[in-house]
């Protein structure tokens, strides 16, 4: 097996290198999330980290890497004998397609079936204890595995209660994840678990890119020789990590810097207190890493840059990162708050200064006075506030990609029954139950279970799938004329947020003027759909039929690419239809296009935005032709619908 690419040989990525090294010094920081485009050596540098970590002293014959000086009292392999073994720290990789059994462990089937005993087979969480758990493409990890990972990362322990096995063992690890934001974002709960985050981009400097290619080619030509050339540099980093770890208990965090940390986190309005703790731990690690013993403002600023980018997001679609100007203002504000209070009598202006809220208004008035004529085009109205959208589901049971929208047969999820025909994995109870009545006839005289092929039962599991949610949005002048686009945009943004949370693939088709266009091809990057929607142009005719035909074409192509993912078409319209083609009835053309979609089995929801005393009722007819559901705009809100249900029950 070829040696890993040396950590010291990686070119650039200074922030990423620092974040990984600080976590190696102080694992309680909570790990690193590496965000970046493809081909930026994210996985290479993370895998190289393991070689720098100090060797571990472990209890002999312990599969859970217990520390001999402080063994886990609940370790399944305990109590441990005297002595210890020494082994390198492990980097355990959790693949995206891993099963729940592989992550947390399960019943040892070999011993259960041959020896008749219940024995626990450890999983990846046990293997990663006191080491590094690396999740490549962490944003694509199945939701049920994310939940298990969250529990273990939060508690430092893994609990297994399944198939007659009840086990609890220590699972404290350095969590490192990499992701490409183009393939979708992370759930906020998992995002907050990562202590630090780093954005990685490829350098645009020619010299840097040249050196990257030169070193990579040299490594591929002679991996062992290349690693030997950089062994001394890696050894120096490893020794520096050991020294910094030893100095960690002696580092001092002055109360002044602690207050600075609290002030900066408050200025960024981060949720909860985890950010304050992570910044404090990172500042301490940065202090000892640079060879000092007292935390200073320099350490706090370095920690803030790494710990707050992913925590300042107020919405899933906000861009991650810390604005440099905002950071400097927060640091200056924190420094001002640390100074002694000024005497109000020393105010040279005398009296109180005007409230801060008046300043923007005064600036706006000054700008308006000095501007002259207003521009001919005005910015579109801001979307109305988003809300929690009601659940829209595709009927039936599918087999698509794991998600959180519609029912699906899947390799993960709850087991609903056993089957001899189809399923995922062995259904142990069903297999034993089928074999039990035949043991005497098969001559069983010991503890082992005698099985035959006809005894095997497969587990049929039911979970949730993510769908392809295609929005067909009316952007014509008839919508904008009634100033409905603000409410419509807010509703579509709410549905997009719901699609983000449910792991859907999304696409956007808009129709206005003379035809329809694909504003966003189907993608897993829901934030891209939000960006396109916010740039939506309005006005012109209402080619509803063209919009439905364009949606049909998009869904047909996508079905060839991903046949297992079921589509959900959401048509947002005010019930108007026009056509630029002479001799065509726009209403009948729209109904024919809707019937074509229904014939292809496309599940559909029509959002009726019609407003005013005169109603044409086309939205209801369209929903009937689509064999779908018609909802009023206000019926998309889960809270409003819950209120209607409560009022109906009370009546």
Order of alpha helices (4+ residues) and beta strands (2+ residues): alpha-beta-alpha-beta-beta-beta-alpha-beta-alpha-beta-alpha-beta-alpha-beta-beta-beta-alpha-beta-alpha-alpha-alpha-alpha-alpha-alpha-alpha-alpha-beta-alpha-beta-beta-alpha-alpha-beta-beta-alpha-alpha-beta-alpha-beta-alpha-beta-alpha
